[in-house]
Amino acid sequence: MNNSFRKLLLVVAALGLAGTAFSAPAGTWGLRLRATYLDTANKSDAFSALDIDFAADAVSVQSKWIPEIDVSYWFTEKVALEIVLTVPQKHDVYLEGVGKLGDFSHLPPCFMGQYHFAPGKAFQPYVGLGLNLTLIMDNHLSVAGVPLALENHSVGFAFQAGFDYEVSERVRLNFDVKKVTLSSDVFAGETRLTTADLNPWLISAGFAWRF
């Protein structure tokens, strides 16, 4: 075996060791802290109010940065359950041609089943599928003095893809993207005006720990 070939083997071995990390065995808990940008889709049906015909997508809801904390439990090295949490978030609501309608608050936990492709590696990509339960509260919406009401909750699907990158035995950098289906009917009294489909993207970066 010549020296060049030996050097090549040493380089390959070193790269392999550099890419090896401690895996998450069954029974392992994890915690992620993320800064998340919630980017709303702002889709709504056309409707009539105030003797005005409003076009589709006239309702818009404020996009914003939110804090996110996530707790995970690994059933196997590759299969985990993640609960995605934040604190109640306030969003301003606008109507095209009218302006600000007010604000509302919501709490949008997600329950995600995850599959991790590369346990034991420094770079650990994953995908997730689950449910979003959004609780809608503290509604302060009105138009021309007429109060507007929202549904008090929304249930939808959540889709996820991301990765952890190990920087030490227990600490990882995390990048994560989720798409959530979230919508609510908008009422003036007993009359449904429109359905607002927020369907936000949640784009996150932060840190992850294993215990």
Secondary structure, DSSP 8 states (H G I E B T S, - for coil): --HHHHHHHHHHHHHHHHTB-----TT-EEEEEEEEEEE---EE--EEETTEEE-TT-EEE--EEEEEEEEEEESSSSEEEEEEE---EEEEEEETTTEEEEEEEEE--EEEEEEES-TTBSEEEEEEEEEEEEEEEEEEEEETTEEEEE-SEEEEEEEEEEEEEESSSSEEEEEEEEEE--EEEEEETTEEEEEEE---EEEEEEEEEE-
